[in-house]
Amino acid sequence: MELDIILMLFLAVVAVVGVGAFWYLAKERK
């Protein structure tokens, strides 16, 4: 189903944004 593909893409984007934000904050603190 396309819904599964959309959900997977959404979760992938959220994961990338989350990791990117965490990496940016960790980099700024040091």
Helices and strands as residue ranges (DSSP letters): H 2-29
